[in-house]
Amino acid sequence: MKRSSNEFLSILCRYFLLIILSLGGLWIFYSVFTPLTIYPVYFLFNYFFGATLTGTTVYVGNVPIELIKACIAGSAYYLLLIFNLSTPNIKINQRLRMLVFAFLIFLVVNILRIFVLGILYMAGSPFFDIAHQLSWYAGSVILVTAVWFFQVKIYRLKEIPFYSDIKFLYKNSIFGKGK
């Protein structure tokens, strides 16, 4: 019974945290990851081309590269958090390591994506629009999924996000007691 109580409490805490962190338009993700994205992007453009930074816009010569919320991809970080917190039976230290690892991988790839797209934009490449659309709509979803599956493999996770919690709740409900 003690184990079931701990699992119920774990589910309650994990999903409560997900709800709290989603309130206010994911502001926490944007307030953390906006500077962590903008400054390295600016550094790369400044190092290779000479750039200036005004607010969230990097100017390379007279070419502005504005980093809007979609560029920062706060919702992708939230999706990584959802995968993490909706998976049961992960010790807190491992869960935190997994989050830092996932966020770091996504951050680095996102910075490189913005940099490469910025180079295409500055060069007036005809591939810019399609590359931008593909990386925006499909790229981030594919990357988040790849990062998650990579973590499943290296951390040898056996549980399935959401499903394992639903299965546990059903098994311990009045509907699942007799089965």
C-alpha positions as CSV (number, residue, x, y, z in Angstrom):
1,M,0.0,0.0,0.0
2,K,2.9,2.4,0.8
3,R,4.3,1.9,-2.7
4,S,0.9,2.8,-4.3
5,S,0.6,5.9,-2.1
6,N,4.0,7.0,-3.2
7,E,3.2,6.4,-6.9
8,F,-0.1,8.4,-6.5
9,L,1.8,11.2,-4.9
10,S,4.4,11.1,-7.6
11,I,1.8,11.3,-10.3
12,L,0.0,14.2,-8.6
13,C,3.3,16.2,-8.1
14,R,4.6,15.6,-11.7
15,Y,1.4,16.6,-13.4
16,F,0.8,19.6,-11.0
17,L,4.2,20.8,-11.9
18,L,3.5,20.5,-15.7
19,I,0.3,22.5,-15.2
20,I,2.0,25.2,-13.2
21,L,4.8,25.6,-15.7
22,S,2.4,26.0,-18.6
23,L,0.5,28.9,-17.0
24,G,1.2,32.3,-18.5
25,G,2.2,31.3,-22.0
26,L,5.3,29.3,-21.0
27,W,6.9,32.6,-19.9
28,I,9.4,30.7,-17.7
29,F,10.8,28.9,-20.8
30,Y,11.1,32.1,-22.8
31,S,12.6,34.1,-20.0
32,V,15.3,31.4,-19.5
33,F,16.0,30.4,-23.1
34,T,15.7,33.7,-24.8
35,P,19.0,35.1,-23.5
36,L,20.6,31.6,-23.8
37,T,19.7,31.6,-27.5
38,I,20.2,35.2,-28.5
39,Y,23.7,35.8,-27.0
40,P,25.3,32.7,-28.6
41,V,23.7,33.4,-31.9
42,Y,24.9,37.0,-31.7
43,F,28.4,35.7,-30.7
44,L,28.6,33.5,-33.8
45,F,27.4,36.2,-36.2
46,N,29.8,38.7,-34.6
47,Y,32.7,36.3,-34.7
48,F,32.3,35.4,-38.4
49,F,30.7,38.5,-39.9
50,G,30.8,41.3,-37.4
51,A,27.4,42.0,-35.9
52,T,25.5,44.2,-33.5
53,L,22.7,43.3,-31.1
54,T,19.7,45.4,-30.4
55,G,17.1,43.8,-28.2
56,T,16.3,40.5,-29.9
57,T,17.6,41.5,-33.3
58,V,21.1,40.7,-34.6
59,Y,22.3,43.0,-37.3
60,V,24.9,41.8,-39.7
61,G,25.7,44.9,-41.6
62,N,22.3,46.3,-42.5
63,V,20.6,42.9,-42.5
64,P,18.4,42.3,-39.5
65,I,17.9,38.8,-38.1
66,E,15.1,39.1,-35.6
67,L,14.8,36.3,-33.0
68,I,11.1,36.0,-32.2
69,K,9.5,33.6,-29.7
70,A,9.1,30.9,-32.4
71,C,12.9,31.0,-32.9
72,I,13.5,30.4,-29.2
73,A,11.1,27.4,-29.3
74,G,9.9,27.6,-25.7
75,S,7.1,25.1,-26.5
76,A,9.7,22.6,-27.7
77,Y,11.5,22.8,-24.3
78,Y,8.1,22.4,-22.7
79,L,7.4,19.3,-24.8
80,L,10.7,17.8,-23.6
81,L,9.6,18.6,-20.0
82,I,6.2,16.9,-20.7
83,F,8.0,13.7,-21.9
84,N,10.2,13.8,-18.8
85,L,7.6,14.5,-16.2
86,S,4.9,12.2,-17.7
87,T,7.3,9.2,-17.4
88,P,7.1,7.4,-14.0
89,N,9.7,5.7,-12.0
90,I,12.6,8.0,-12.7
91,K,14.6,9.1,-9.6
92,I,14.8,12.9,-9.1
93,N,18.5,13.2,-9.7
94,Q,18.3,11.2,-13.0
95,R,15.2,13.2,-14.0
96,L,17.1,16.5,-13.5
97,R,20.1,15.1,-15.4
98,M,17.9,14.1,-18.2
99,L,16.2,17.5,-18.4
100,V,19.5,19.4,-18.4
101,F,20.9,17.0,-21.1
102,A,17.7,17.3,-23.3
103,F,17.6,21.1,-22.9
104,L,21.3,21.5,-23.7
105,I,21.1,19.3,-26.9
106,F,18.0,21.2,-28.1
107,L,19.6,24.6,-27.3
108,V,22.8,23.8,-29.2
109,V,21.0,22.5,-32.2
110,N,18.6,25.4,-32.2
111,I,21.5,28.0,-32.0
112,L,23.2,26.2,-35.0
113,R,19.8,26.1,-36.9
114,I,19.3,29.9,-36.4
115,F,22.9,30.6,-37.4
116,V,22.7,28.5,-40.6
117,L,19.3,29.9,-41.6
118,G,20.7,33.4,-40.9
119,I,23.6,32.7,-43.3
120,L,21.1,31.5,-46.0
121,Y,19.0,34.7,-45.4
122,M,22.0,37.0,-45.7
123,A,23.2,35.3,-48.8
124,G,19.8,35.7,-50.4
125,S,19.6,31.9,-50.9
126,P,16.5,30.7,-52.7
127,F,16.5,27.8,-50.2
128,F,16.0,30.0,-47.2
129,D,12.2,30.0,-47.2
130,I,11.8,26.2,-47.6
131,A,14.6,25.5,-45.1
132,H,13.1,28.0,-42.6
133,Q,9.6,26.5,-43.0
134,L,10.8,22.9,-42.8
135,S,13.0,23.5,-39.8
136,W,10.2,25.4,-38.0
137,Y,7.3,23.0,-38.6
138,A,9.0,19.6,-38.9
139,G,12.5,20.1,-37.6
140,S,11.7,21.0,-34.0
141,V,9.2,18.2,-33.7
142,I,11.7,15.7,-35.2
143,L,14.5,17.0,-33.0
144,V,12.4,16.8,-29.8
145,T,11.3,13.3,-30.6
146,A,14.9,12.3,-31.4
147,V,16.2,13.8,-28.2
148,W,13.6,11.9,-26.2
149,F,14.2,8.5,-27.9
150,F,17.9,9.1,-27.5
151,Q,17.3,9.6,-23.7
152,V,15.1,6.5,-23.6
153,K,18.0,4.5,-25.0
154,I,20.9,5.8,-22.9
155,Y,18.9,6.0,-19.7
156,R,17.2,2.6,-20.4
157,L,13.8,3.8,-19.6
158,K,11.1,1.1,-19.5
159,E,8.0,3.3,-18.9
160,I,6.0,5.1,-21.5
161,P,5.0,8.7,-21.0
162,F,1.3,9.1,-19.9
163,Y,0.4,5.5,-20.8
164,S,2.3,4.0,-17.8
165,D,0.6,6.5,-15.4
166,I,-2.8,5.8,-16.9
167,K,-2.2,2.1,-16.7
168,F,-1.2,2.4,-13.0
169,L,-4.3,4.6,-12.2
170,Y,-6.6,2.2,-14.0
171,K,-5.2,-0.8,-12.2
172,N,-5.6,0.9,-8.9
173,S,-9.1,2.3,-9.6
174,I,-12.5,0.7,-8.9
175,F,-12.6,-0.4,-12.5
176,G,-9.3,-2.3,-12.4
177,K,-9.4,-3.8,-9.0
178,G,-11.0,-7.1,-10.0
179,K,-8.7,-7.7,-13.0
